[in-house]
């Protein structure tokens, strides 16, 4: 596995209604040698669940999902 050229860090805190648009925008870029890190910092809304659903739709591996969300999806 190669190391990506850049890391894109997206803080996720109470941004449920903007999160999908943000992820889609990043993934639509022509530059593709990056890793996307979505960091949830204890959102009070459903940002974490939205984040994990989007990741699941993209076919990404979700590690320790229960720890990230704190409940079943």
Beta strands, then each sheet from edge to edge (+ up, - down):
strand 1: 6-12
strand 2: 34-40
sheet 1: 1+ 2+
end
